[in-house]
Every structure is written in C-alpha cells, then in structure tokens.
Amino acid sequence: MCNAPGSGLSGHIARKLDISVPDEAALTDKVKKMILEWRDESFDKSYVNNQFDAQVMLFARLL
C-alpha cells in the first residue's frame, strides 16, 4: 500500500469524510519552507551566541 497523500486507506477515509488532502508537491513545499525557517532561527541563535562569546574573549584579553 502506498503512503502518499490521497492514496490507499488514508485517501479513502479523507474522501469519505470530505477532507481535502494536499498533493505531494504541496507537502514538499511546506516541508522545505519549515526547514528553511528552522535553519534561519537556528543560524540566528548560533550567530548571536558566537558573537557574544567573541566579545567576552576580546574583553578578557583587554583586561
């Protein structure tokens, strides 16, 4: 049985309940967008932490 959206048992249940099921392309786009958002958030946090550590090391050298 295929696990793709709209096929097999899940597709049958969705049609019976009149629920729209996104196609594979729509799901792929959504996942890609979520990954990019997660990367951006992760990058921002890492960048800020790295900059803070660099500033602390700089000030420690100056003292």
Protein Blocks (a to p, Z undefined) as FASTA:
>chain_A
ZZbehiajllmmmmmnopacddfklmmmmmmmmmmmmmmmmmmmmmmmmmmmmmmmmmmm
mZZ
